[in-house]
């Protein structure tokens, strides 16, 4: 699963609007109808094509066990527990990570993840897998 940051996240993180370690973050799922725009999309209200299905609630699910850890000089990893929708009927191509404030027009986008192809669940669990708990890596400028 590949990941990409929304450009607005860099500004939101640098100015303290988004704190990966302490903010309430959520993960939503989107269909192939969503076309990620890392430069133009800034808020959850920009996401079109969110999944609709049994066992899925609009807005997705909250992250748990999130933490930001130093992995080496100038390198940090953001970790979280795998997000699972048990007993679901879901077909998704994308996952979108965002800071939850409430109204979609205020929720800051952080990153989107490409499953590479549609992923489905039919009456079973749908999981957004992280590689050993690592959601993504951040490199600091100047290391």
C-alpha positions, 0 to 999 in steps of 0.5 A: 500500500503506497502513501502520499501526503496532501501538501496542506499537511506540511503546512498544518503540521509545521504550524501546529494545526495537526499533531500526529501524536495527540490529535484525534485522527481518523481513517476513511475509505474511498472508492475508485470514484475518488481522484486524489489531488495532493495539491488541491484537496485540503479538507475532508469535504474535498473527498468524493466517493467515500465508501458506502456499505454494511459495517462502514460508517461515513467518516471512517474509524478513529486510529488507536495506538498512534505515536510518532517515534524517532527512527534515526537521524532525521527520520521519524515513523508514525505508528498506529494499530491496524484499522479494521471494519469487522463483519463488513461489506466494503469495496475500496481503493483508497484510504484517507487519513485526516484530523477529525474536528467535526464538520467535514469542511474543518477536518484537515487531510493528512495522507492518502493510501493507494491499495493498488487495486480495489480491495473487498470484504463480503461479510468479513473483516476489511483491514487497512494494513500497516507494515508492522504498525508503521503508517508512514515515515517522515524525514526531517530537513537537514537530518 
